[in-house]
Amino acid sequence: MKSSSGSVLRKFVFILPLFTLAACSTLNSSKVSGTSSGSALTGSSVSNAVLAPMGNGILGAAITQLAPADRRAAVEAEYKALEYAPKGEAVTWKGRSGKASGEVTAAQPYQVGSQNCRQYNHSFTVDGAPQLVRGTACRNDDGSWTPLT
């Protein structure tokens, strides 16, 4: 009997660290994935404090083609894709002007030091002209994202 219980104990001691590592991996990705329900991806507005570090997002100078309200919708969609969307799920936006729309798709999160980072694509249309930009952003400790230039 002792050898049987010793064997079980050894297996438990070996397997426990594996579960711990798996849990850490899940916790790190949930930081950026947030929710998969989609409720955070549509509707609710994002605070200016969280959007400010994003500046113009990855749109750069192309953002000047958008009306101010449309600019906010575009950058807000970038934030929601980075913070909440699962890999490959598009976050769409439509400008209030009716002349612009787009979608943002983020890739799998990855670690750079202690920061979560994601590559992402932002395709948008202004007055019927489609455009695509690609970039990377990293998550700050306060929950905001900063695009890398």
C-alpha positions as CSV (number, residue, x, y, z in Angstrom):
1,M,0.0,0.0,0.0
2,K,2.8,2.4,0.8
3,S,4.3,2.2,-2.6
4,S,0.9,2.8,-4.2
5,S,0.2,6.0,-2.2
6,G,3.8,7.1,-2.8
7,S,3.3,6.7,-6.5
8,V,0.1,8.8,-6.4
9,L,1.9,11.5,-4.4
10,R,4.8,11.6,-6.9
11,K,2.3,12.0,-9.8
12,F,0.5,14.7,-8.0
13,V,3.7,16.6,-7.2
14,F,4.7,16.3,-10.9
15,I,1.3,17.4,-12.3
16,L,0.5,20.3,-9.9
17,P,3.2,22.6,-11.4
18,L,1.8,21.9,-14.9
19,F,-1.6,23.1,-13.9
20,T,-0.1,26.2,-12.2
21,L,1.7,27.1,-15.5
22,A,-1.4,26.6,-17.5
23,A,-3.3,28.9,-15.1
24,C,-0.7,31.6,-15.5
25,S,-0.9,31.5,-19.2
26,T,-4.7,31.8,-19.1
27,L,-4.5,34.7,-16.7
28,N,-2.1,36.6,-18.9
29,S,-4.2,36.2,-22.0
30,S,-7.4,37.2,-20.1
31,K,-5.8,40.5,-19.3
32,V,-6.1,41.5,-23.0
33,S,-9.0,39.4,-24.0
34,G,-11.2,40.6,-21.2
35,T,-14.4,39.0,-22.4
36,S,-15.5,36.9,-25.4
37,S,-19.2,37.8,-25.0
38,G,-18.8,40.8,-27.3
39,S,-20.8,43.0,-24.9
40,A,-17.7,45.2,-24.3
41,L,-17.0,45.4,-28.0
42,T,-20.1,47.3,-29.0
43,G,-22.2,50.0,-27.5
44,S,-20.5,51.3,-24.4
45,S,-18.1,54.2,-24.8
46,V,-14.4,54.2,-23.8
47,S,-13.1,56.9,-21.5
48,N,-10.9,59.7,-22.8
49,A,-8.2,58.8,-20.3
50,V,-7.8,55.3,-21.8
51,L,-8.0,56.5,-25.4
52,A,-5.5,59.4,-25.0
53,P,-2.3,57.3,-25.0
54,M,-3.5,55.8,-28.3
55,G,-3.3,59.2,-30.0
56,N,-4.3,58.5,-33.6
57,G,-3.9,54.8,-33.2
58,I,-2.2,53.2,-36.2
59,L,-4.0,55.4,-38.6
60,G,-1.4,58.1,-38.3
61,A,-1.8,60.8,-40.9
62,A,-4.6,58.9,-42.6
63,I,-6.8,59.9,-39.6
64,T,-7.0,63.5,-41.0
65,Q,-9.3,62.1,-43.7
66,L,-11.9,61.4,-41.0
67,A,-14.3,63.8,-39.4
68,P,-13.6,64.3,-35.6
69,A,-16.4,62.1,-34.4
70,D,-15.4,59.4,-36.9
71,R,-11.8,59.6,-35.7
72,R,-12.9,58.8,-32.2
73,A,-15.0,55.9,-33.4
74,A,-11.9,54.5,-35.3
75,V,-9.6,54.8,-32.3
76,E,-12.2,53.4,-29.9
77,A,-12.6,50.4,-32.2
78,E,-8.8,49.9,-32.0
79,Y,-8.9,50.0,-28.2
80,K,-11.8,47.5,-28.0
81,A,-10.0,45.1,-30.4
82,L,-6.8,45.3,-28.5
83,E,-8.4,45.0,-25.0
84,Y,-11.3,42.7,-25.5
85,A,-11.5,40.9,-28.8
86,P,-10.3,37.3,-29.2
87,K,-7.6,36.7,-31.9
88,G,-9.0,37.3,-35.3
89,E,-12.4,38.7,-34.3
90,A,-13.2,42.0,-36.1
91,V,-14.4,45.0,-34.2
92,T,-16.4,47.2,-36.6
93,W,-17.2,50.9,-36.5
94,K,-19.3,53.3,-38.5
95,G,-18.7,57.0,-38.5
96,R,-21.4,59.5,-37.6
97,S,-20.8,61.3,-40.9
98,G,-21.9,58.2,-42.9
99,K,-18.8,58.6,-45.1
100,A,-16.5,56.4,-43.1
101,S,-16.4,52.9,-41.6
102,G,-14.0,50.2,-40.8
103,E,-12.9,47.2,-38.8
104,V,-10.0,46.3,-36.5
105,T,-8.7,42.8,-36.1
106,A,-6.1,42.0,-33.5
107,A,-3.8,39.0,-33.5
108,Q,-2.8,36.7,-30.6
109,P,-1.4,38.7,-27.6
110,Y,2.3,38.1,-26.7
111,Q,4.6,39.3,-24.0
112,V,7.4,41.8,-24.3
113,G,9.0,42.0,-20.9
114,S,6.1,42.5,-18.6
115,Q,3.8,44.1,-21.2
116,N,1.1,42.4,-23.3
117,C,1.4,43.4,-26.9
118,R,-0.7,42.7,-30.0
119,Q,-0.3,43.2,-33.7
120,Y,-3.4,44.4,-35.5
121,N,-4.9,45.5,-38.8
122,H,-7.3,48.4,-39.3
123,S,-9.1,48.5,-42.6
124,F,-11.3,51.5,-43.2
125,T,-13.2,53.2,-46.0
126,V,-13.5,56.9,-46.5
127,D,-15.8,58.2,-49.3
128,G,-15.7,54.7,-50.9
129,A,-11.9,54.5,-50.9
130,P,-10.7,51.4,-49.0
131,Q,-7.4,51.6,-47.0
132,L,-5.5,49.2,-44.7
133,V,-2.9,49.9,-42.1
134,R,-1.0,47.4,-39.9
135,G,0.6,48.0,-36.5
136,T,1.4,46.9,-33.0
137,A,0.4,48.2,-29.7
138,C,1.5,47.4,-26.1
139,R,-0.7,47.6,-23.0
140,N,0.3,50.0,-20.2
141,D,-0.2,49.3,-16.5
142,D,-3.2,51.6,-16.4
143,G,-5.1,49.6,-19.0
144,S,-4.4,51.9,-21.9
145,W,-2.6,50.9,-25.1
146,T,0.2,52.6,-26.8
147,P,0.8,52.0,-30.6
148,L,4.4,51.4,-31.5
149,T,5.9,53.7,-34.1
